[in-house]
């Protein structure tokens, strides 16, 4: 107080202090208050303490058995794809379906002008009738000559010629029947039907266009994606690691089930099943090809979409599980930050062994019972104090 007040009093003349004594008293009171606050700030606050420790969210880890998973990017592909094509030449008359709709196998999709094809069919029928008439005459002639041949009334050559004529007539009948069958097939092709069930896209040809000349014109495409496939790959090193884990007894083999993570980060509501894995490793990528199948009754999944496949391949026993954000990576390796019972932040090196859903599986570095910091890592540093608060969301993969 002496340091703060007396220098100011020496600057004021005595006559002035006496004249303005009431105002001087008020001024001195304000100065005393300011000096008191300044002294408190210099002393570190009213209680003499510093800033409170930062708050962090922690979880208490315990040994659990969790499903061990792998995640890999994949792409959705339809189970079946069929190109609808014009198999005969003609003018496209009508489109009989709604673009983008579901169609059934055998459903009429397009109609091609039938008049030319009907005429060809009628011509084939006439040719067959003529061939049958010729064969009938040849047969009757052969029967007559057969009786004369037995009495040796005709030369053997004449009989042989009649027999050959009958065989040729029968062949003409067979050729005419085949031509009629082809004409019937072509006429049926004028009505273009769906080869498979599925969702059909837009029409690639409009009404009035000439189709089928020289090649089978592509009219539309049908894709069947209920169920739908997702193709992805897994590194050969992951296969080896899992196999070794099973041998050591740290993981228990389980039936592989698949979960699909969509592009927006949401999980698809229906589980999938693993169909197959390649028996060889791709030399260019070092990966093994995999395929999973998912039910798609509402057509939520569309071919061509990029997704993430989470495949459950084993069970990890007696391990710790922490969220991915709790594990930090440095040049020295992976580590987590612990909050000790004394409220101090302590770094702890750890080793991970893959994922369980969205969480890391910790195999070394934690014994159980430790408090691992999962939120607020940017506010603390090793050796500094921190205050634990209840975590908003704990790992959900442990079971």
C-alpha positions in Angstrom: 0.0 0.0 0.0 2.9 2.4 0.8 4.4 1.8 -2.6 1.1 2.5 -4.3 -0.2 5.6 -2.3 2.7 7.7 -1.0 4.2 8.5 -4.3 0.8 9.9 -5.4 0.4 12.0 -2.2 3.9 13.7 -2.7 2.6 14.9 -6.1 -0.4 16.8 -4.5 0.2 20.1 -2.7 -1.0 20.3 0.9 -3.3 23.3 0.3 -5.0 21.3 -2.5 -5.5 18.3 -0.3 -7.2 20.4 2.4 -9.5 22.2 0.0 -10.6 19.0 -1.7 -10.5 16.6 1.2 -13.8 14.8 0.5 -12.9 14.1 -3.1 -9.4 13.1 -2.0 -10.8 10.5 0.3 -12.9 8.9 -2.5 -9.9 8.9 -4.8 -7.8 7.2 -2.3 -10.4 4.6 -1.8 -10.4 3.8 -5.5 -6.6 3.6 -5.5 -6.6 1.3 -2.6 -9.1 -1.0 -4.3 -7.0 -1.1 -7.5 -3.8 -1.8 -5.6 -5.5 -4.6 -3.7 -6.6 -6.3 -7.0 -3.2 -5.8 -8.4 -1.6 -7.5 -5.4 -4.0 -10.4 -5.7 -3.2 -10.9 -9.4 0.5 -10.9 -8.6 0.0 -13.4 -5.9 -1.8 -15.8 -8.3 -5.5 -15.1 -7.4 -7.5 -14.9 -4.2 -6.4 -18.4 -3.2 -2.9 -18.2 -4.6 -3.5 -21.1 -7.1 -2.9 -21.3 -10.9 -5.2 -22.3 -13.8 -7.4 -25.4 -13.1 -6.2 -28.6 -14.9 -7.9 -29.4 -18.3 -10.8 -31.8 -18.4 -10.4 -35.0 -20.4 -12.6 -38.0 -21.1 -11.3 -41.4 -20.1 -12.4 -45.0 -20.3 -11.3 -47.8 -18.0 -10.0 -50.8 -20.0 -10.5 -54.4 -19.0 -9.6 -57.7 -20.7 -12.3 -58.8 -23.1 -13.0 -61.2 -25.9 -14.0 -59.4 -29.1 -14.5 -60.2 -32.7 -11.4 -59.5 -34.8 -12.2 -57.7 -38.0 -10.5 -56.5 -41.1 -11.7 -53.5 -43.2 -11.1 -53.1 -46.9 -12.5 -50.9 -49.7 -14.8 -52.6 -52.1 -17.2 -52.0 -55.0 -20.7 -53.2 -55.4 -21.4 -55.3 -58.5 -24.7 -56.9 -59.7 -25.1 -60.7 -59.5 -26.3 -60.9 -63.1 -26.1 -58.4 -66.0 -28.0 -59.0 -69.3 -27.9 -56.9 -72.4 -31.2 -56.8 -74.2 -30.5 -56.9 -78.0 -32.4 -57.0 -81.2 -31.8 -60.4 -82.7 -33.7 -59.8 -86.0 -33.7 -56.9 -88.5 -36.7 -54.6 -88.5 -38.2 -51.2 -87.4 -38.6 -50.8 -83.7 -42.3 -50.1 -83.1 -42.9 -49.7 -79.4 -41.2 -49.8 -76.0 -43.3 -51.8 -73.5 -41.7 -51.0 -70.2 -41.0 -48.1 -67.9 -37.3 -47.1 -67.8 -35.7 -47.7 -64.4 -38.4 -50.2 -63.3 -38.3 -53.8 -62.2 -39.0 -56.4 -64.9 -39.5 -60.1 -64.7 -37.9 -62.8 -66.9 -40.0 -63.2 -70.1 -41.7 -59.8 -69.8 -42.2 -58.0 -73.1 -39.8 -55.0 -73.5 -39.9 -54.0 -77.2 -41.8 -54.9 -80.3 -40.3 -55.0 -83.8 -42.2 -54.7 -87.0 -43.5 -58.2 -87.7 -44.7 -57.9 -91.3 -41.5 -58.9 -93.1 -40.9 -61.7 -90.6 -44.5 -63.0 -91.0 -44.1 -63.0 -94.8 -40.9 -65.0 -94.5 -42.7 -67.4 -92.2 -45.5 -67.9 -94.8 -42.9 -68.5 -97.5 -41.3 -71.1 -95.4 -44.6 -72.8 -94.9 -45.2 -72.9 -98.7 -41.8 -74.3 -99.3 -42.4 -77.1 -96.8 -45.8 -77.9 -98.4 -44.2 -78.1 -101.8 -41.4 -80.3 -100.5 -43.9 -82.6 -98.9 -45.9 -82.9 -102.1 -42.8 -83.8 -104.1 -41.8 -86.3 -101.5 -45.3 -87.9 -101.7 -45.1 -88.3 -105.4 -41.5 -89.7 -105.1 -42.8 -92.2 -102.6 -45.7 -93.3 -104.7 -43.4 -93.8 -107.7 -41.0 -95.8 -105.7 -43.7 -98.1 -104.4 -44.9 -98.8 -108.0 -41.4 -99.5 -109.2 -40.8 -101.8 -106.2 -43.5 -104.2 -107.5 -42.1 -104.1 -111.1 -38.6 -104.7 -109.7 -39.7 -107.9 -108.1 -41.0 -109.3 -111.4 -37.9 -107.9 -113.2 -40.1 -105.9 -115.5 -37.9 -102.8 -115.2 -34.2 -102.2 -115.2 -32.4 -102.0 -111.8 -31.1 -98.6 -112.8 -34.6 -97.1 -113.1 -35.5 -98.4 -109.6 -32.3 -97.0 -108.1 -33.1 -93.5 -109.7 -36.6 -93.6 -108.2 -35.2 -94.5 -104.8 -32.7 -91.6 -104.9 -35.5 -89.2 -105.9 -37.5 -90.3 -102.8 -34.5 -89.7 -100.6 -33.9 -86.3 -102.1 -37.5 -85.4 -101.6 -37.3 -86.4 -98.0 -34.2 -84.2 -97.6 -36.0 -81.3 -99.1 -38.8 -81.8 -96.6 -36.4 -81.7 -93.7 -34.7 -78.6 -95.0 -38.1 -76.9 -95.5 -39.0 -77.8 -91.9 -35.8 -76.3 -90.6 -36.4 -73.1 -92.6 -39.9 -72.9 -91.2 -38.5 -73.4 -87.7 -36.0 -70.6 -88.3 -38.8 -68.3 -89.6 -40.9 -69.1 -86.5 -37.9 -68.2 -84.2 -37.3 -64.9 -86.1 -40.9 -64.0 -85.8 -40.8 -64.7 -82.1 -37.7 -62.4 -81.8 -39.8 -59.5 -83.1 -41.2 -59.5 -79.5 -38.2 -58.7 -77.4 -38.5 -60.1 -73.9 -36.4 -59.8 -70.7 -33.9 -62.7 -70.4 -33.6 -62.2 -66.6 -35.4 -60.5 -63.8 -34.0 -57.3 -62.4 -34.0 -53.5 -62.9 -33.8 -52.3 -66.4 -32.2 -49.0 -67.4 -33.0 -46.5 -70.1 -33.8 -47.5 -73.6 -30.8 -47.0 -75.9 -32.8 -46.9 -79.1 -36.0 -45.0 -79.8 -39.1 -46.0 -81.7 -38.8 -45.9 -85.5 -35.1 -46.9 -85.5 -33.9 -49.7 -87.7 -32.4 -52.4 -85.5 -30.7 -55.7 -86.1 -29.0 -54.9 -89.4 -25.6 -56.5 -89.5 -25.4 -56.9 -85.7 -27.6 -57.4 -82.7 -28.5 -53.8 -81.7 -28.1 -53.1 -78.0 -31.6 -51.9 -76.8 -31.3 -51.8 -72.9 -29.5 -53.4 -70.0 -30.9 -55.4 -67.1 -29.1 -55.7 -63.8 -30.0 -58.1 -61.0 -28.8 -56.8 -57.6 -31.0 -58.5 -55.1 -28.8 -60.0 -53.7 -25.8 -57.9 -54.6 -22.1 -58.7 -54.5 -19.2 -56.6 -53.2 -15.7 -57.4 -54.5 -12.7 -56.5 -52.3 -9.2 -57.6 -51.5 -7.3 -58.6 -48.4 -3.5 -58.5 -48.1 -1.7 -61.8 -47.9 0.1 -60.4 -44.8 -3.3 -60.1 -43.0 -4.0 -63.8 -43.8 -0.6 -64.8 -42.4 -1.1 -62.7 -39.2 -4.5 -64.2 -38.5 -3.3 -67.7 -39.1 -0.4 -67.2 -36.7 -2.8 -65.7 -34.1 -5.0 -68.8 -34.2 -1.9 -71.0 -33.9 -0.7 -69.1 -30.8 -4.2 -69.4 -29.3 -4.7 -65.6 -29.0 -7.5 -65.7 -31.5 -10.2 -68.3 -32.1 -11.4 -69.0 -35.6 -15.0 -68.1 -36.3 -17.4 -68.1 -39.2 -16.7 -65.1 -41.4 -19.5 -62.6 -41.4 -19.4 -59.3 -43.3 -20.7 -55.8 -42.5 -21.0 -53.0 -45.1 -20.1 -49.4 -44.4 -21.6 -47.0 -46.9 -20.0 -43.9 -48.4 -21.7 -41.7 -45.8 -20.2 -43.6 -43.0 -23.4 -45.4 -42.0 -23.6 -49.1 -41.5 -25.8 -51.1 -43.8 -28.5 -52.8 -41.8 -28.3 -56.3 -43.3 -25.3 -58.7 -42.6 -23.6 -60.4 -45.5 -21.7 -63.6 -46.0 -18.4 -64.4 -47.5 -18.7 -66.3 -50.8 -15.1 -67.2 -51.7 -11.5 -66.2 -51.6 -9.0 -66.7 -54.4 -6.5 -69.5 -53.9 -3.6 -67.4 -55.2 -2.1 -64.0 -54.4 -2.2 -61.3 -57.1 1.5 -60.7 -57.9 0.9 -57.1 -58.8 -0.9 -56.1 -55.5 0.0 -58.8 -53.1 -3.6 -59.3 -52.2 -6.2 -62.0 -52.2 -9.5 -61.4 -53.9 -12.7 -61.8 -51.8 -16.4 -61.5 -52.5 -19.3 -61.1 -50.1 -23.0 -61.2 -50.8 -25.7 -59.0 -49.2 -29.5 -59.0 -49.4 -30.8 -55.9 -51.1 -34.6 -56.1 -51.2 -35.2 -52.4 -51.0 -32.6 -51.7 -53.7 -30.7 -49.4 -51.3 -27.3 -50.7 -52.7 -26.6 -49.8 -56.3 -24.0 -51.4 -58.6 -20.8 -49.3 -58.9 -20.9 -47.8 -55.4 -17.7 -47.7 -53.4 -18.1 -49.1 -49.9 -16.0 -50.4 -47.0 -16.3 -54.1 -46.1 -15.8 -55.1 -42.4 -15.1 -58.8 -42.3 -15.2 -60.7 -39.0 -12.6 -63.4 -39.3 -11.7 -64.4 -35.7 -12.1 -63.8 -32.1 -9.4 -62.1 -30.0 -9.3 -63.3 -26.4 -8.0 -61.5 -23.3 -7.2 -58.2 -25.0 -7.9 -54.6 -24.4 -10.0 -52.5 -26.8 -9.7 -48.7 -27.2 -11.1 -46.2 -29.8 -8.9 -45.5 -32.7 -8.6 -41.8 -31.7 -7.0 -42.8 -28.4 -4.0 -44.4 -30.1 -1.3 -41.9 -31.2 1.5 -42.8 -33.7 5.0 -41.4 -33.4 8.4 -42.3 -34.8 8.9 -44.3 -31.7 5.8 -46.4 -32.3 2.2 -46.4 -31.0 1.2 -45.1 -27.6 -1.8 -44.0 -25.5 -2.1 -41.4 -22.8 -3.1 -42.6 -19.3 -4.5 -40.7 -16.4 -2.9 -41.9 -13.2 -4.7 -42.1 -9.9 -2.8 -39.0 -8.9 -4.4 -37.1 -11.8 -1.2 -36.9 -13.9 -0.9 -37.7 -17.7 1.4 -40.6 -18.4 2.3 -41.9 -21.9 2.2 -45.7 -22.4 3.7 -47.5 -25.5 1.3 -50.2 -26.8 1.1 -52.7 -29.6 -2.1 -53.2 -31.7 -3.3 -56.3 -33.5 -5.9 -55.2 -35.9 -9.4 -53.8 -35.5 -12.6 -54.9 -33.7 -15.1 -52.9 -35.6 -13.9 -49.3 -35.3 -11.7 -49.9 -32.2 -8.1 -50.9 -31.9 -7.2 -54.3 -30.3 -4.4 -53.7 -27.8 -2.2 -56.8 -27.2 0.7 -55.3 -25.3 1.2 -52.3 -23.0 -2.0 -52.4 -20.9 -2.8 -54.7 -18.0 -6.3 -53.7 -17.3 -7.8 -51.1 -14.9 -5.9 -48.2 -16.5 -7.8 -45.0 -17.4 -7.1 -44.2 -21.1 -7.7 -40.7 -22.4 -10.0 -40.8 -25.4 -11.0 -37.1 -25.7 -9.1 -34.0 -25.0 -5.7 -35.3 -26.0 -4.8 -32.0 -27.6 -5.2 -30.2 -24.2 -2.8 -32.2 -22.2 0.9 -33.2 -22.3 2.8 -36.0 -20.5 3.6 -35.2 -16.9 0.9 -32.5 -16.7 -2.2 -32.7 -14.4 -5.6 -33.4 -15.9 -9.1 -33.9 -14.6 -11.2 -36.9 -15.6 -14.8 -36.6 -16.7 -17.4 -39.2 -17.7 -16.9 -40.4 -21.3 -19.7 -39.8 -23.7 -19.4 -43.0 -25.6 -17.4 -46.1 -24.7 -16.3 -48.9 -27.1 -19.2 -51.1 -28.1 -17.4 -54.0 -29.6 -16.4 -55.8 -26.4 -18.6 -58.7 -25.5 
